Amino acid sequence: MYKRILVGVSKAESAKKAAGYGIDLATKLGADLHLVTAFEADAHSGGDDRRHAEGFLESMALASPLSIQTHALPGDPAAAILQVAEEIGADLIVIGNKGMRGAARILGSVPNNIAHRTGCSVLIVNTS
């Protein structure tokens, strides 16, 4: 069914719930799992932003029974998720539904952008 699952995560509780769902699904299907997060690259941080993002992903990966590939990219979260999905040939993207209500829904949330721009299946987990 699904061989390469990508989960978009952030430090928000809703994203952590989506990650748990993605980890469970990958475990049951025996799929490769990739966690992706985006960070704001600040020229004054000296690379701390990247290290914090990578550390966050590593802590999530270590808590899982699976071998997980992690990807921390600077910039827009939707763009980062779509870029990695294309690079790895993901056949499923799992994301939380944060930002899909109110003005964000109209103006464009990360889940909405991904659902409309990817070439693979998308599972939007209800994390509210």
C-alpha positions as CSV (number, residue, x, y, z in Angstrom):
1,M,0.0,0.0,0.0
2,Y,2.2,2.9,1.2
3,K,6.0,2.4,1.2
4,R,7.3,5.9,2.0
5,I,5.4,8.0,4.5
6,L,6.4,11.6,5.2
7,V,5.1,13.4,8.3
8,G,5.2,17.2,8.5
9,V,5.9,18.2,12.1
10,S,6.4,21.2,14.3
11,K,6.6,21.9,18.0
12,A,2.8,22.4,18.1
13,E,0.9,19.7,20.0
14,S,-1.3,19.1,17.0
15,A,1.8,18.3,14.9
16,K,3.0,15.9,17.5
17,K,-0.3,14.1,17.4
18,A,-0.1,13.8,13.6
19,A,3.5,12.5,14.0
20,G,2.2,9.8,16.4
21,Y,-0.4,8.8,13.9
22,G,2.2,8.6,11.1
23,I,4.5,6.6,13.2
24,D,1.8,4.1,14.1
25,L,0.7,3.8,10.4
26,A,4.3,3.3,9.2
27,T,4.9,0.6,11.9
28,K,1.7,-1.3,10.9
29,L,2.5,-1.1,7.1
30,G,6.3,-1.6,7.4
31,A,6.8,1.6,5.5
32,D,9.8,3.9,5.5
33,L,9.1,7.0,7.6
34,H,10.4,10.5,7.1
35,L,9.9,13.4,9.5
36,V,10.1,17.0,8.1
37,T,10.2,20.3,9.9
38,A,10.9,23.8,8.7
39,F,12.7,26.5,10.6
40,E,13.2,30.2,10.1
41,A,16.8,30.8,9.2
42,D,18.1,33.8,11.2
43,A,21.4,35.2,10.0
44,H,22.2,36.2,13.6
45,S,21.6,32.7,15.1
46,G,24.9,31.2,13.8
47,G,23.1,28.0,12.8
48,D,21.2,27.6,16.1
49,D,17.9,27.5,14.3
50,R,18.9,24.5,12.3
51,R,20.4,22.7,15.3
52,H,17.3,23.2,17.3
53,A,15.1,21.9,14.5
54,E,17.4,18.9,14.0
55,G,17.4,18.2,17.7
56,F,13.6,18.3,17.9
57,L,13.4,15.8,15.0
58,E,16.0,13.5,16.6
59,S,14.1,13.5,19.9
60,M,10.9,12.4,18.1
61,A,12.8,9.8,16.1
62,L,14.5,8.3,19.1
63,A,11.1,7.9,20.9
64,S,10.0,5.6,18.0
65,P,10.6,1.9,17.5
66,L,11.2,2.7,13.8
67,S,14.3,3.8,12.0
68,I,13.3,7.3,10.9
69,Q,14.9,9.7,8.4
70,T,14.7,13.3,9.5
71,H,14.8,16.5,7.4
72,A,15.1,20.1,8.7
73,L,14.8,22.7,6.0
74,P,14.8,26.5,6.2
75,G,11.7,28.4,5.0
76,D,8.1,27.8,4.5
77,P,6.7,24.6,6.1
78,A,4.5,23.6,3.1
79,A,7.4,24.1,0.7
80,A,9.8,22.1,2.8
81,I,7.3,19.2,3.1
82,L,6.6,19.2,-0.7
83,Q,10.3,19.4,-1.5
84,V,11.2,16.4,0.6
85,A,8.1,14.5,-0.6
86,E,9.3,14.9,-4.2
87,E,12.9,14.0,-3.3
88,I,12.1,10.8,-1.6
89,G,9.2,9.7,-3.7
90,A,6.7,9.8,-0.9
91,D,3.4,8.1,-1.5
92,L,1.7,9.5,1.6
93,I,2.0,12.8,3.5
94,V,0.6,12.9,7.0
95,I,-0.1,16.3,8.5
96,G,-2.3,17.8,11.3
97,N,-5.3,20.0,10.6
98,K,-4.0,23.0,12.4
99,G,-4.8,26.2,10.6
100,M,-7.7,24.8,8.6
101,R,-10.3,27.0,10.4
102,G,-11.2,30.6,10.1
103,A,-9.1,33.1,8.1
104,A,-6.2,30.7,7.7
105,R,-8.5,28.3,5.9
106,I,-9.4,31.0,3.4
107,L,-5.9,32.5,3.1
108,G,-4.1,29.1,2.9
109,S,-3.0,26.8,5.6
110,V,-0.1,24.4,5.4
111,P,-2.4,21.3,5.1
112,N,-4.5,23.1,2.4
113,N,-1.4,24.1,0.4
114,I,0.0,20.6,0.5
115,A,-3.3,18.9,-0.4
116,H,-3.6,21.1,-3.5
117,R,0.1,21.0,-4.6
118,T,1.3,17.4,-4.1
119,G,1.2,14.5,-6.4
120,C,0.7,11.9,-3.7
121,S,-2.0,11.0,-1.2
122,V,-2.4,13.3,1.9
123,L,-3.8,12.3,5.2
124,I,-4.9,15.2,7.3
125,V,-5.3,14.1,10.9
126,N,-7.9,15.7,13.1
127,T,-5.7,17.0,15.9
128,S,-8.2,19.5,17.4
